[in-house]
Amino acid sequence: MGDISKRVLVVDDKEINRLSAKVLETQGYAVETAPDFLTALKLLSGMDTGERIHCYFEHPSIPKHGILLTDMMFPFGGRDGEFVTMGMAEYGDATREKEMSLGYPLALYAAKIGVSKIAIISSTNHHMGPISATFDLFAQKWDEERRLYLTNRFKIQNSDFMMFVNPDREPKNWAGALELLLK
């Protein structure tokens, strides 16, 4: 598996942003990408498809990634025969494909399983919804060199956590966010 501190999971539903994350490979990182919550959960936890997601599922004893860089808004994901959540069936495919504010729960899960560095990188257009607008509750600073707004560093369990707003929208500046997260 290699040095876990150099393994990065990038979660974004837009292909241009997942492709732009590959620039991190030129800096010595092993990068995996996910377009939705369930794919990200599978990559973080290592659970097999077909397993039910519930409070009793086996969490990994050692995280598969040392770094999580995630968008704020992306689909839940999944199709028939893949992951099933308790109560999800009643909502159907429309909910699985719709963008939702899943960056927070994914970040909290990553902290729970021991991912050491976690960042949510949002686009300014995500501030139209109430949950995504919570970024504004945190003091934001502008980093001109990396063209990112950033919050102070927080601890979630033992994980370093930061939030960023990428005002240029696409592609996201994953490398700039990672540089600031690692400072």
N, C-alpha and C positions, 0 to 999 in steps of 0.2 A: 504494500500500500504506500510505502514511502513516508516521508516526513509529513505528518498530519497538518502541521502549521502551514504547509504549502499547498494544501488541498482546499479548493474554493468551490462552493456551490453558488451559482448565480440563478436567481429566479425572476423571470420576466416573461409576460405573454407575447411581447412583440419580438419577432425574429431579429430585427435590426439590433435590438439591445442585447439579445443573447449572442449574436455574432460579434458585436463590439467587445464583449467580455473576453473574447479569445486573445485580445492584446495582452492580457495578464500572463499568458503562456510565455511570451517573450521575456517576462520578468522572472521566469522560473517557477511559476505556479501551475499546478495541475487543475484544470478548470472543467467542471461539469455544469450543465445548464438544465433548467426545467421550465416548462411553459405554464405550469399550473400547480396548485397546492398539493394534489395527490402525488404527482410525479416528484415534487420536492420532498414530500414526506417519505416516499419510498427511498429516494437517494440518501436522505439524512439517516433514516432508521435501518435501512437494509431489509425491510420487511418484503415478503413476497406478494405478488399480485394475488388477489382473491381473498386476502385476509380481511377480516372486519376491523375497522378502526373503532375502538372503544376503550374505556378506562382500564381494561385489563390487558391490553396488548403489550407484548414484550418490547421493552425499550432497549436499545443497545447499551452495553456496558462501556464501550469506547466509541466516541463519535467517529463517523466516517470522514468528516471534514473539520478542519480547524477554523474555517472562515465561511460565513454565510453573508452574501450580498443579495438583498431582495428588493423587488419593487413593492409598493404598498398595495396596489390594486391588480388582481389577476383572477382568472377563473378557478373554481374549485377543481374542475377536471373529472376524469373518470368516465367510464362507459360501462354498459352491461357486461358482467363477467369480470370486471376489474374491482377496484376497491369499493366497498359498500360501507356507508356509515349508518349508524342507528338513526332512523327517522329521515334519511336523505331520499329514500325512494319516493316519498310522497311529493317531493318538489320537482322531480323529473329532470330531463336533460337541459331545460332552459336555465335552471339554476347552476348547473355544472359548467355552462359555457359563459355565463355572465360574469363580468368583472366585479369583484367584491373586495372589501378591505381585509385581506388575509395576511398582509405583511406582519401585523402585530402578533396574531396567534402563531405564525410560523417562527417568528423571532423568539417568542416565549418557549416554544417547544425546543428550538435549537439550544437555548440556554439550559433547559431542563436536562438535556442529554449531554451537555458539556462542550458544545461548540464554543471556542474561546473568544472569537471576534465576530460580532454581528452588526450589520448595518442595513437600514432601510433607506433606499434611494428612491424618492418620489419625483414625479414630474409636476410642474406647477398646476397643470390642469386637474390634478387629483384633489385640489383644495376646494372643489365645488361640493364635495360630500362632507357630512358632519364628522365622520370618523377620521378621514384623511386630513381634515382641517385641524385636527388636534396637534399637528406639527406646530401650529402657531402658538400653542401654549408654552412651548419651550423657547428659551432665548436662542435666536438665530444670529449667526455671524456670517458675513460674506467673505469667501476666499477667492480673491480676484484671479490668482494664478490658475486655480483649478475650476473656476467658474461654478462654484457650488455654495449654497447656503448650508450651514452645518449647525448642529446643536452641540451642547456640551456632552462630554462623555458620561455615560451612566454605567452602573453595574447592575446586571440582572443575574442573580446568583453569583457565579464566578466569572461571568462573561462580560467583556467590554462591549458596550452598545452605543451606537450613534445613529442619528438620523440626518439625512441630507435631502435637499431639494435641488434638482437639476433643472434650472430655468430654460436651458436650451432644448429641452424635451428629448429629442433623439439625435444621435445615439447617446446613451447615458455615459457619464464619465466614471466608469467603475474603477479605473486605475487611480484617479484622483481621490475618490472616496476611500479606497483601500489604503492609500498613502496616509491620509489623515486619520483613519481608524488605527493604524499601526504606530502612529507617533506616540 
